[in-house]
């Protein structure tokens, strides 16, 4: 008989930012100049600050979300697109 084993899903990729930060893609990541996570979402989301001296990036700019085997990127209504 065959024995099946459930293993955790591997990271589906890595975000590599221009200033050298590497962040594994899993769960939800809010990216921005000064990203803030709602207290109710602290166990689901992570924040990733991106330097933006000229404020080209909004405080909460975008969200990466891994759902199953899919990776989504969503604009959070940033002024800078």
NUDOLUM-765881 format. One record per residue: residue in three letters; x, y negated, z negated of N, C-alpha, C, O in turn. Coordinates in nm, 4 decimals. Each point is the difference from the previous one (the first is absolute). Layout:
N
+------+----------+----------+----------+----------+----------+----------+----------+----------+----------+----------+----------+----------+
! rest !      nc1 !      nc2 !      nc3 !     cac1 !     cac2 !     cac3 !      cc1 !      cc2 !      cc3 !      oc1 !      oc2 !      oc3 !
+------+----------+----------+----------+----------+----------+----------+----------+----------+----------+----------+----------+----------+
!  ALA !        X !        Y !        Z !        X !        Y !        Z !        X !        Y !        Z !        X !        Y !        Z !
...
+------+----------+----------+----------+----------+----------+----------+----------+----------+----------+----------+----------+----------+
% end
This chain:
81
+------+----------+----------+----------+----------+----------+----------+----------+----------+----------+----------+----------+----------+
! rest !      nc1 !      nc2 !      nc3 !     cac1 !     cac2 !     cac3 !      cc1 !      cc2 !      cc3 !      oc1 !      oc2 !      oc3 !
+------+----------+----------+----------+----------+----------+----------+----------+----------+----------+----------+----------+----------+
!  UNK !   0.0840 !   0.1187 !   0.0000 !  -0.0840 !  -0.1187 !   0.0000 !   0.0881 !  -0.1245 !   0.0000 !   0.1125 !   0.0012 !  -0.0500 !
!  UNK !  -0.1662 !  -0.1079 !   0.1070 !   0.0761 !  -0.1258 !   0.0063 !  -0.0315 !  -0.0866 !  -0.1205 !  -0.1147 !  -0.0104 !  -0.0434 !
!  UNK !   0.2187 !  -0.0509 !  -0.0093 !  -0.0183 !  -0.0957 !  -0.1093 !   0.0164 !  -0.1395 !   0.0563 !   0.1010 !  -0.0300 !   0.0636 !
!  UNK !  -0.1982 !  -0.0547 !  -0.0861 !   0.0137 !  -0.1387 !   0.0467 !   0.0377 !  -0.0880 !  -0.1183 !  -0.0400 !   0.0239 !  -0.1139 !
!  UNK !   0.1168 !  -0.1244 !   0.1446 !   0.0475 !  -0.0927 !  -0.1026 !  -0.0320 !  -0.1412 !   0.0456 !   0.0275 !  -0.0360 !   0.1145 !
!  UNK !  -0.0843 !  -0.0427 !  -0.2011 !  -0.0265 !  -0.1399 !   0.0291 !   0.1195 !  -0.0823 !  -0.0467 !   0.0449 !   0.0118 !  -0.1140 !
!  UNK !   0.0054 !  -0.0948 !   0.2039 !   0.1125 !  -0.0870 !  -0.0346 !  -0.0432 !  -0.1441 !   0.0185 !  -0.0914 !  -0.0270 !   0.0780 !
!  UNK !   0.1552 !  -0.0667 !  -0.1481 !  -0.0357 !  -0.1406 !   0.0164 !   0.0305 !  -0.0473 !   0.1423 !   0.0946 !   0.0463 !   0.0637 !
!  UNK !  -0.1762 !  -0.1384 !  -0.0163 !   0.0231 !  -0.0571 !   0.1330 !   0.1292 !  -0.0816 !  -0.0015 !   0.0232 !  -0.0767 !  -0.0934 !
!  UNK !   0.0604 !   0.0922 !   0.1950 !   0.1231 !  -0.0801 !   0.0052 !  -0.0318 !  -0.1440 !   0.0366 !  -0.1071 !  -0.0289 !   0.0535 !
!  UNK !   0.2000 !  -0.0614 !  -0.0823 !  -0.0164 !  -0.1383 !   0.0452 !  -0.0042 !  -0.0001 !   0.1521 !   0.0742 !   0.0738 !   0.0648 !
!  UNK !  -0.1612 !  -0.1569 !  -0.0080 !  -0.0167 !  -0.0040 !   0.1445 !   0.0940 !  -0.0982 !   0.0675 !  -0.0033 !  -0.0146 !   0.1222 !
!  UNK !   0.0849 !  -0.0513 !  -0.1979 !   0.0955 !  -0.0934 !   0.0568 !   0.0560 !  -0.0897 !  -0.1085 !  -0.0301 !   0.0164 !  -0.1182 !
!  UNK !   0.1115 !  -0.1111 !   0.1601 !   0.0623 !  -0.0952 !  -0.0918 !  -0.0077 !  -0.1389 !   0.0625 !   0.0342 !  -0.0179 !   0.1169 !
!  UNK !  -0.0788 !  -0.0793 !  -0.1942 !   0.0061 !  -0.1393 !   0.0437 !   0.1414 !  -0.0493 !  -0.0270 !   0.0502 !   0.0149 !  -0.1114 !
!  UNK !   0.0143 !  -0.0726 !   0.2105 !   0.1326 !  -0.0569 !  -0.0175 !  -0.0116 !  -0.1484 !   0.0295 !  -0.0268 !  -0.0394 !   0.1135 !
!  UNK !   0.0467 !  -0.0424 !  -0.2150 !  -0.0152 !  -0.1448 !   0.0141 !   0.1318 !  -0.0656 !   0.0391 !   0.1077 !   0.0561 !  -0.0205 !
!  UNK !  -0.1184 !  -0.1748 !   0.0766 !   0.1183 !  -0.0690 !   0.0524 !   0.1043 !  -0.0292 !  -0.1076 !   0.1182 !  -0.0138 !   0.0314 !
!  UNK !  -0.1596 !   0.0040 !  -0.1568 !   0.0969 !  -0.0275 !  -0.1068 !   0.0517 !   0.1287 !  -0.0653 !   0.0609 !  -0.0044 !  -0.1069 !
!  UNK !  -0.0861 !   0.1214 !   0.1730 !   0.0610 !   0.1244 !  -0.0437 !  -0.0838 !   0.0891 !  -0.0889 !   0.0384 !   0.1140 !  -0.0262 !
!  UNK !  -0.1513 !  -0.1627 !  -0.0208 !  -0.0848 !   0.0821 !  -0.0863 !  -0.0624 !   0.1119 !   0.0820 !  -0.0466 !  -0.0216 !   0.1119 !
!  UNK !   0.0465 !   0.1420 !  -0.1696 !  -0.0623 !   0.1166 !   0.0630 !  -0.1111 !   0.0476 !  -0.0930 !   0.0230 !   0.0210 !  -0.1191 !
!  UNK !  -0.1415 !  -0.0041 !   0.1728 !  -0.1156 !   0.0399 !  -0.0805 !  -0.0700 !   0.1179 !   0.0674 !  -0.0471 !  -0.0131 !   0.1130 !
!  UNK !   0.0394 !   0.1283 !  -0.1807 !  -0.0684 !   0.1151 !   0.0588 !  -0.1485 !  -0.0294 !   0.0218 !  -0.0643 !  -0.0670 !  -0.0808 !
!  UNK !   0.0118 !   0.1187 !   0.1919 !  -0.1427 !  -0.0171 !   0.0296 !  -0.0803 !   0.1113 !  -0.0663 !   0.0056 !   0.1158 !   0.0414 !
!  UNK !  -0.0795 !  -0.1527 !  -0.1438 !  -0.0980 !   0.0882 !  -0.0618 !  -0.0951 !  -0.0875 !  -0.0788 !   0.0389 !  -0.1055 !  -0.0501 !
!  UNK !  -0.1611 !   0.1480 !   0.0391 !  -0.1010 !  -0.0779 !  -0.0718 !  -0.0272 !  -0.1326 !   0.0683 !  -0.0100 !  -0.0061 !   0.1225 !
!  UNK !  -0.0021 !  -0.1002 !  -0.2008 !  -0.0286 !  -0.1335 !   0.0518 !   0.1076 !  -0.0976 !  -0.0441 !   0.0422 !   0.0010 !  -0.1156 !
!  UNK !   0.0019 !  -0.0853 !   0.2079 !   0.1027 !  -0.0992 !  -0.0296 !  -0.0509 !  -0.1361 !   0.0474 !  -0.0342 !  -0.0167 !   0.1171 !
!  UNK !   0.0294 !  -0.0797 !  -0.2080 !  -0.0343 !  -0.1370 !   0.0343 !   0.1311 !  -0.0745 !   0.0201 !   0.0860 !  -0.0015 !  -0.0881 !
!  UNK !  -0.0717 !  -0.0605 !   0.2055 !   0.1230 !  -0.0712 !   0.0341 !  -0.0303 !  -0.1483 !   0.0116 !  -0.1017 !  -0.0391 !   0.0574 !
!  UNK !   0.1904 !  -0.0435 !  -0.1123 !  -0.0164 !  -0.1436 !   0.0105 !   0.1119 !  -0.0744 !  -0.0698 !   0.0919 !   0.0589 !  -0.0569 !
!  UNK !  -0.1030 !  -0.1889 !   0.0634 !   0.1003 !  -0.0871 !  -0.0623 !  -0.0026 !   0.0156 !  -0.1517 !   0.1052 !   0.0088 !  -0.0633 !
!  UNK !  -0.2244 !  -0.0053 !   0.0050 !  -0.0183 !   0.0219 !  -0.1445 !  -0.1233 !   0.0891 !  -0.0177 !  -0.1018 !  -0.0450 !  -0.0525 !
!  UNK !   0.1104 !   0.1699 !   0.0957 !  -0.1190 !   0.0851 !  -0.0005 !  -0.0538 !   0.0251 !  -0.1398 !   0.0744 !   0.0176 !  -0.0965 !
!  UNK !  -0.2065 !  -0.0168 !   0.0898 !  -0.0670 !   0.0274 !  -0.1274 !  -0.0978 !   0.1137 !   0.0208 !  -0.0681 !   0.0083 !   0.1022 !
!  UNK !   0.0627 !   0.0774 !  -0.1996 !  -0.0923 !   0.1129 !   0.0031 !  -0.1050 !  -0.0215 !  -0.1077 !   0.0314 !  -0.0363 !  -0.1133 !
!  UNK !  -0.1566 !   0.0594 !   0.1508 !  -0.1094 !  -0.0109 !  -0.0969 !   0.0225 !   0.1040 !  -0.1096 !   0.0367 !   0.1136 !   0.0298 !
!  UNK !  -0.0584 !  -0.1509 !  -0.1573 !   0.0253 !   0.0938 !  -0.1104 !  -0.0701 !   0.1352 !   0.0166 !   0.0536 !   0.1023 !  -0.0427 !
!  UNK !  -0.1710 !  -0.1002 !   0.1034 !  -0.0728 !   0.1260 !   0.0181 !   0.0677 !   0.0916 !   0.1023 !  -0.0303 !   0.1192 !   0.0059 !
!  UNK !   0.1222 !  -0.1743 !   0.0750 !   0.0660 !   0.0779 !   0.1042 !   0.1440 !   0.0376 !  -0.0359 !   0.0713 !   0.0560 !   0.0833 !
!  UNK !  -0.0281 !  -0.0857 !  -0.2055 !   0.1389 !   0.0227 !  -0.0404 !   0.0448 !   0.1445 !   0.0179 !   0.1174 !   0.0242 !   0.0283 !
!  UNK !  -0.2069 !   0.0716 !  -0.0440 !   0.0402 !   0.1404 !   0.0131 !  -0.0014 !   0.0475 !   0.1457 !   0.0475 !   0.1098 !   0.0289 !
!  UNK !  -0.1017 !  -0.1917 !   0.0640 !  -0.0090 !   0.0397 !   0.1405 !   0.0958 !  -0.0763 !   0.0906 !   0.0447 !   0.0530 !   0.1017 !
!  UNK !  -0.0131 !  -0.1764 !  -0.1376 !   0.0780 !  -0.0858 !   0.0892 !   0.1350 !  -0.0361 !  -0.0603 !   0.0191 !  -0.0015 !  -0.1216 !
!  UNK !   0.0741 !  -0.0276 !   0.2130 !   0.1307 !  -0.0543 !  -0.0393 !   0.0148 !  -0.1324 !   0.0727 !  -0.0656 !  -0.0239 !   0.1014 !
!  UNK !   0.1511 !  -0.0611 !  -0.1533 !   0.0258 !  -0.1274 !   0.0679 !   0.1449 !  -0.0023 !   0.0476 !   0.0888 !   0.0598 !  -0.0608 !
!  UNK !  -0.0681 !  -0.1303 !   0.1708 !   0.1329 !  -0.0132 !   0.0568 !   0.0178 !  -0.1451 !   0.0429 !  -0.0628 !  -0.0461 !   0.0953 !
!  UNK !   0.1503 !  -0.0258 !  -0.1677 !   0.0250 !  -0.1409 !   0.0300 !   0.1006 !  -0.0122 !   0.1140 !   0.1011 !   0.0701 !   0.0039 !
!  UNK !  -0.1315 !  -0.1608 !   0.0884 !   0.0858 !  -0.0262 !   0.1149 !   0.0454 !  -0.1460 !  -0.0076 !  -0.0841 !  -0.0893 !  -0.0103 !
!  UNK !   0.2141 !   0.0633 !   0.0152 !   0.0465 !  -0.1380 !  -0.0049 !  -0.0556 !  -0.0799 !   0.1180 !   0.0010 !   0.0460 !   0.1142 !
!  UNK !  -0.0490 !  -0.1654 !  -0.1444 !  -0.0518 !  -0.0878 !   0.1049 !   0.0208 !  -0.1453 !  -0.0440 !  -0.0956 !  -0.0672 !  -0.0387 !
!  UNK !   0.2210 !   0.0184 !   0.0447 !   0.0311 !  -0.1342 !  -0.0479 !  -0.0829 !  -0.1108 !   0.0669 !  -0.0297 !  -0.1018 !  -0.0624 !
!  UNK !  -0.0071 !   0.1224 !   0.1891 !  -0.0801 !  -0.1011 !   0.0712 !  -0.1495 !   0.0291 !  -0.0079 !  -0.0797 !  -0.0636 !   0.0690 !
!  UNK !   0.0419 !   0.1592 !  -0.1529 !  -0.1397 !   0.0393 !  -0.0225 !  -0.0703 !   0.0421 !   0.1290 !  -0.1166 !  -0.0325 !   0.0225 !
!  UNK !   0.1906 !   0.1062 !   0.0622 !  -0.0592 !   0.0537 !   0.1222 !  -0.0873 !   0.1222 !  -0.0293 !  -0.0864 !   0.0365 !   0.0798 !
!  UNK !   0.1099 !   0.0256 !  -0.1944 !  -0.0751 !   0.1182 !  -0.0410 !  -0.0916 !  -0.0410 !  -0.1148 !   0.0423 !  -0.0681 !  -0.0934 !
!  UNK !  -0.1670 !   0.1099 !   0.1014 !  -0.0977 !  -0.0325 !  -0.1044 !   0.0319 !   0.0735 !  -0.1292 !   0.0766 !   0.0963 !  -0.0003 !
!  UNK !  -0.1358 !  -0.1422 !  -0.1098 !   0.0230 !   0.0671 !  -0.1289 !  -0.0395 !   0.1466 !   0.0085 !   0.0798 !   0.0873 !  -0.0341 !
!  UNK !  -0.1999 !  -0.0592 !   0.0784 !  -0.0467 !   0.1362 !   0.0289 !  -0.0203 !   0.0045 !   0.1502 !  -0.1032 !  -0.0453 !   0.0496 !
!  UNK !   0.1986 !   0.0986 !   0.0232 !   0.0011 !  -0.0105 !   0.1454 !  -0.0656 !   0.1197 !   0.0692 !  -0.0855 !  -0.0171 !   0.0870 !
!  UNK !   0.1258 !   0.1379 !  -0.1260 !  -0.0553 !   0.1183 !   0.0645 !   0.0045 !   0.1189 !  -0.0952 !   0.0625 !  -0.0041 !  -0.1059 !
!  UNK !  -0.1307 !   0.1092 !   0.1475 !  -0.0055 !   0.1219 !  -0.0799 !   0.0317 !   0.1186 !   0.0900 !  -0.0563 !   0.0132 !   0.1087 !
!  UNK !   0.1462 !   0.0726 !  -0.1542 !   0.0221 !   0.1299 !   0.0623 !  -0.0766 !   0.1000 !  -0.0848 !   0.0056 !  -0.0037 !  -0.1229 !
!  UNK !  -0.0773 !   0.0931 !   0.1900 !  -0.0744 !   0.1025 !  -0.0734 !   0.0184 !   0.1346 !   0.0695 !  -0.0204 !   0.0127 !   0.1207 !
!  UNK !   0.0589 !   0.0862 !  -0.1985 !   0.0112 !   0.1363 !   0.0510 !  -0.1250 !   0.0747 !  -0.0445 !  -0.0293 !   0.0099 !  -0.1191 !
!  UNK !  -0.0441 !   0.0428 !   0.2178 !  -0.1195 !   0.0789 !  -0.0261 !   0.0158 !   0.1314 !   0.0748 !  -0.0033 !   0.0031 !   0.1230 !
!  UNK !   0.0202 !   0.1032 !  -0.1964 !   0.0261 !   0.1288 !   0.0648 !   0.1319 !  -0.0072 !   0.0752 !   0.1046 !  -0.0274 !  -0.0589 !
!  UNK !  -0.1099 !   0.0525 !   0.1907 !   0.1189 !  -0.0054 !   0.0839 !   0.0028 !  -0.1264 !   0.0843 !   0.0785 !  -0.0091 !   0.0944 !
!  UNK !  -0.1626 !  -0.0886 !  -0.1267 !  -0.0070 !  -0.1258 !   0.0755 !   0.0573 !  -0.1148 !  -0.0824 !  -0.0146 !  -0.0038 !  -0.1222 !
!  UNK !   0.0801 !  -0.0898 !   0.1912 !   0.0533 !  -0.1202 !  -0.0636 !  -0.0710 !  -0.1190 !   0.0627 !  -0.0013 !  -0.0141 !   0.1223 !
!  UNK !  -0.0576 !  -0.0715 !  -0.2048 !  -0.0732 !  -0.1171 !   0.0460 !   0.0703 !  -0.1271 !  -0.0466 !   0.0572 !  -0.0046 !  -0.1089 !
!  UNK !  -0.0624 !  -0.0966 !   0.1917 !   0.0487 !  -0.1335 !  -0.0357 !  -0.1170 !  -0.0947 !   0.0140 !  -0.0653 !  -0.0030 !   0.1043 !
!  UNK !   0.0376 !  -0.0750 !  -0.2086 !  -0.1137 !  -0.0920 !   0.0011 !   0.0480 !  -0.1396 !  -0.0385 !   0.0675 !  -0.0177 !  -0.1014 !
!  UNK !  -0.1029 !  -0.0808 !   0.1831 !   0.0260 !  -0.1410 !  -0.0314 !  -0.0965 !  -0.0384 !  -0.1121 !  -0.1194 !   0.0290 !   0.0086 !
!  UNK !   0.1689 !  -0.0926 !  -0.1115 !  -0.0837 !  -0.0385 !  -0.1137 !  -0.0542 !  -0.1423 !   0.0132 !  -0.0183 !  -0.0700 !  -0.0996 !
!  UNK !  -0.0067 !   0.0286 !   0.2227 !  -0.0551 !  -0.1333 !   0.0225 !   0.1044 !  -0.1088 !  -0.0162 !  -0.0314 !  -0.1130 !  -0.0374 !
!  UNK !   0.1550 !   0.1481 !   0.0657 !   0.1088 !  -0.0966 !  -0.0157 !  -0.0153 !  -0.1149 !   0.0999 !  -0.0534 !   0.0180 !   0.1095 !
!  UNK !   0.1003 !  -0.1342 !  -0.1482 !  -0.0052 !  -0.1166 !   0.0879 !   0.0989 !   0.0107 !   0.1150 !  -0.0156 !  -0.0653 !   0.1032 !
!  UNK !   0.1168 !   0.1479 !  -0.1219 !   0.1079 !   0.0071 !   0.0988 !  -0.0125 !   0.1191 !   0.0950 !   0.0899 !   0.0243 !   0.0805 !
!  UNK !  -0.1982 !   0.0487 !  -0.0888 !  -0.0236 !   0.1120 !   0.0935 !   0.0840 !   0.1211 !  -0.0259 !  -0.0113 !   0.0994 !   0.0717 !
+------+----------+----------+----------+----------+----------+----------+----------+----------+----------+----------+----------+----------+
% end
